[in-house]
Every structure is written in C-alpha cells, then in structure tokens.
Amino acid sequence: MTEGHRVTEDWMGTPVETLEDLLRPGLRAVCIGINPAPDSVAAEHYFVDILLGWIYALVAFWTVKRLAELLAERRLRQARSGRAFT
C-alpha cells in the first residue's frame, strides 16, 4: 500500500504502517530512526518530535551564523584591500 509517503512494511511478521525512505545520491547527512512514530505517520510528516525539531533549528541557526561570519570576514578583507562595495 502506498498513499503519499505512507507505506506498509512487514516487521517481524506483522504489517506496520510507516513512512517510506526518502534518500537520494549525494546526501551529506542522514538522520535514522527505527520507525516513525504513529504521530509522524498520521501527520504524514517525518519530524514531528519536538526535540528533533529543536535540534534542526539549532543546526540551521549555527549554519546561518557561520555563513554570516564568513561574509563579514570577506567584506573586511575586501575593505582592507580597497575593493569593498557599498
């Protein structure tokens, strides 16, 4: 059975409704869980867990913060070399 990303898999002889794997070549990281929680299946969404949501938010924050730092460093180097844009 497939409906959206829902699939039914056999797990230890019992059919279990879960969400299909969404993997593609070139991924740099993969978060792995045993089976999506029933809440995830009902919501048809992979990350319903509040703690996991916070982890993703922190990763996004630090990624954006680091990008801003890199851009600021680049602008400072350009300003010091006389090539800065205003």
C-alpha positions as CSV (number, residue, x, y, z in Angstrom):
1,M,0.0,0.0,0.0
2,T,1.3,3.4,-0.9
3,E,-0.6,6.7,-0.1
4,G,1.5,9.8,-0.1
5,H,4.7,8.7,1.7
6,R,2.9,6.1,3.7
7,V,3.8,2.5,3.1
8,T,3.0,-0.8,4.8
9,E,6.1,-2.9,5.6
10,D,6.4,-6.3,7.2
11,W,8.2,-6.1,10.5
12,M,8.7,-9.3,12.4
13,G,5.7,-10.9,10.6
14,T,3.4,-8.0,11.3
15,P,2.3,-5.4,8.8
16,V,3.3,-1.9,10.1
17,E,2.3,1.4,8.6
18,T,5.4,3.7,8.3
19,L,6.8,6.4,6.1
20,E,9.0,5.5,3.1
21,D,12.7,6.3,3.0
22,L,13.5,9.4,1.0
23,L,17.1,9.0,0.2
24,R,19.0,10.3,-2.9
25,P,22.6,10.2,-4.1
26,G,24.8,13.0,-2.7
27,L,23.3,13.4,0.7
28,R,25.9,14.7,3.3
29,A,23.9,13.5,6.4
30,V,21.1,11.2,7.2
31,C,19.1,11.0,10.4
32,I,18.0,7.5,11.1
33,G,15.2,6.2,13.3
34,I,13.8,2.7,13.8
35,N,10.2,3.5,12.7
36,P,8.4,6.8,12.5
37,A,6.2,7.3,15.5
38,P,2.4,6.8,14.9
39,D,2.1,10.6,15.2
40,S,4.5,11.0,12.3
41,V,2.6,8.6,10.1
42,A,-0.7,10.2,11.0
43,A,0.7,13.6,10.1
44,E,2.5,12.3,7.1
45,H,5.5,14.2,8.2
46,Y,8.9,12.8,9.2
47,F,9.9,15.1,12.1
48,V,7.0,15.6,14.5
49,D,9.2,15.1,17.6
50,I,9.7,18.4,19.4
51,L,13.3,17.6,20.5
52,L,14.3,16.7,16.9
53,G,12.7,20.0,15.8
54,W,14.9,21.9,18.2
55,I,18.0,20.1,17.0
56,Y,17.2,21.0,13.4
57,A,16.6,24.6,14.4
58,L,20.0,24.8,16.2
59,V,21.8,23.3,13.2
60,A,20.1,25.8,10.9
61,F,20.9,28.7,13.3
62,W,24.6,27.8,13.5
63,T,24.8,27.3,9.8
64,V,23.4,30.7,9.1
65,K,25.5,32.3,11.9
66,R,28.7,30.8,10.3
67,L,27.7,31.9,6.9
68,A,27.2,35.5,8.2
69,E,30.6,35.3,9.9
70,L,32.3,34.2,6.6
71,L,30.6,37.0,4.7
72,A,31.6,39.6,7.3
73,E,35.2,38.3,7.1
74,R,35.2,38.6,3.3
75,R,33.8,42.1,3.4
76,L,36.5,43.1,5.9
77,R,39.2,41.6,3.7
78,Q,37.8,43.5,0.7
79,A,37.6,46.7,2.6
80,R,41.2,46.4,3.7
81,S,42.3,45.7,0.1
82,G,40.4,48.7,-1.2
83,R,37.9,46.5,-3.2
84,A,34.9,46.9,-0.9
85,F,31.4,47.5,-2.3
86,T,29.0,49.8,-0.6
